[in-house]
Amino acid sequence: MPIGRRSLRYEQLVELAPDGIVVHDGERILWANQAAVRLMGASRVDELVGQAVDRFIRPPHLKAIARALVGDTHRTAPAPPVRDTLHRLDGDTVEVEVRAQGFLEDGLPLVHLVIRDITERLAAQALTSELAAQLQATQRLEAVGTLAGGVAHEVNNMLQVILGFGIPLLEDRALDPQALASLSEIITAANHAAGITRQLLEFSRHAEHHPQLVDLSAMVRQLMPVIRRLAGEHRRLEVSAVGSHLVWVDPGQLEQVLVNLMVNARHATVDGDTIAVVASETVLATETLDISGHPIAPGRYGTLDIRDTGSGMDAATSARIFEPFFTTKPIGSGTGLGLAAVAGIMAQNGGRITVRSAPGVGTTFSLYFLLASPRQEASTERQAHVEPPSEQHAPVSGTHSILVVDDEPSVCAVTGRLLQRAGYTVTLANSGQAALDLIAQTGPPALLLTDLGMPGMSGRELARHVRAQWPQVPVVFMSGYAAGAFTYDDVDEPQYQLLEKPFDPAALLSTVALVLAAVQPA
């Protein structure tokens, strides 16, 4: 190919290159392609030629390359790419990557620059980093949630022992008043600890969960006395709960969410500030991100907004408020579990949360629930189960045989003792297999009382083995994970029942008597 054609082809390739290409002598621009013209904010090449290169970019290596070429008859090796900020003629700036190579032309040292706009690359990298950080945060919270659920389970087992042995002692008239007062304090502390484990279970999504169709506005109106009390006398309270906004949610859990957020708003405000609770319907036209960075799809939602005009939070604090045990309150003023429990409850109910806050402006928590469809509204029936009585009842006694199974020996022992005191014949086993071996020797019990989560054979598996051979045997499950770990799929009520640890003796005896009575022939 003739030299002229080769030179023309080269110039065409340079002109068509997507990157800006500039030649300068260490001081002034001598030539630029069309991509460089556009990148530098010019409309013609002659607007750039003669301009000082430092007017646009100032990487220190450029003049060094020119100096290195003086007296050299060979090209220098290409310099490594350098990130720099390009200052355009119109005053804007562009993040660029610059590659430079020096060469000699007619004995003069020149520098050849390739300037690449990396704005999109940096945006993609920032998005990737943000998504990676969100994924790590989500995985960390999931790991903490698993740990929290396990800790709550183990603590509930220990609380079961404390309450199981302690509450009957309150009835011991032989105890002197001082010992009785001390025992009462122990029971109070154990019940307080049980409340904390319930919050841990809510965060870990193992809490009791019974969704039903709930009208958000009606619930807010129903809870007005509680909302007023939580807001306090010296905050201005604004409540808007008009219309009907039907969503599927556990009403007890939703009440807990509202209480926790009201307590949070109370602590974030001072006398004279405003707290607002608004139940409404919201239509999202575009995606918005929830607290985990996950998109909330466009659509219609039933929403609850809890707003305050209090101290507000910076971005760093807002990013951590749903972590368990994170709190901005003084030591001893909070457990740091309230908002963590809110996050767990919302996830368990399929809801989403957003937070808007700024220092000195206040905070808004927005709860999003999918509105119920007409078909869902027509299908409101849910399997019911009998709740173990929480209030004190008269002692319940019986003479039936009961097999108690729990891998925690102390829980097994205290449960068996409570049943024996009520007149039942009790057999104890510390594993599912041990229970089956006992049944093989002595025959089936009148009732099987077993822990749900045991190593090896679980309580559910044990129940299936027993009822496969003796379908008349009713089963009561115990669980430190609460009812969230228990489903009633393919279960024929009232043959199955659940006791949440820690339960008091009255609840144990009432539930056992209830189940036994339900399966006795009329």
Secondary structure as GFF3:
##gff-version 3
##sequence-region A 1 522
A	DSSP	alpha_helix	3	16	.	.	.	ID=ss1
A	DSSP	beta_strand	20	24	.	.	.	ID=ss2
A	DSSP	beta_strand	29	32	.	.	.	ID=ss3
A	DSSP	alpha_helix	34	39	.	.	.	ID=ss4
A	DSSP	three_ten_helix	45	47	.	.	.	ID=ss5
A	DSSP	three_ten_helix	53	55	.	.	.	ID=ss6
A	DSSP	alpha_helix	61	69	.	.	.	ID=ss7
A	DSSP	beta_strand	82	87	.	.	.	ID=ss8
A	DSSP	beta_strand	93	105	.	.	.	ID=ss9
A	DSSP	beta_strand	108	117	.	.	.	ID=ss10
A	DSSP	alpha_helix	119	169	.	.	.	ID=ss11
A	DSSP	alpha_helix	177	203	.	.	.	ID=ss12
A	DSSP	beta_strand	212	215	.	.	.	ID=ss13
A	DSSP	alpha_helix	216	222	.	.	.	ID=ss14
A	DSSP	alpha_helix	224	231	.	.	.	ID=ss15
A	DSSP	beta_strand	236	241	.	.	.	ID=ss16
A	DSSP	beta_strand	246	249	.	.	.	ID=ss17
A	DSSP	alpha_helix	251	268	.	.	.	ID=ss18
A	DSSP	beta_strand	274	284	.	.	.	ID=ss19
A	DSSP	beta_strand	288	289	.	.	.	ID=ss20
A	DSSP	beta_strand	295	296	.	.	.	ID=ss21
A	DSSP	beta_strand	299	308	.	.	.	ID=ss22
A	DSSP	alpha_helix	315	318	.	.	.	ID=ss23
A	DSSP	alpha_helix	338	348	.	.	.	ID=ss24
A	DSSP	beta_strand	352	358	.	.	.	ID=ss25
A	DSSP	beta_strand	362	370	.	.	.	ID=ss26
A	DSSP	alpha_helix	374	378	.	.	.	ID=ss27
A	DSSP	beta_strand	401	405	.	.	.	ID=ss28
A	DSSP	alpha_helix	409	421	.	.	.	ID=ss29
A	DSSP	beta_strand	425	429	.	.	.	ID=ss30
A	DSSP	alpha_helix	432	442	.	.	.	ID=ss31
A	DSSP	beta_strand	447	451	.	.	.	ID=ss32
A	DSSP	alpha_helix	459	469	.	.	.	ID=ss33
A	DSSP	beta_strand	475	479	.	.	.	ID=ss34
A	DSSP	three_ten_helix	483	485	.	.	.	ID=ss35
A	DSSP	beta_strand	496	500	.	.	.	ID=ss36
A	DSSP	alpha_helix	505	519	.	.	.	ID=ss37
###
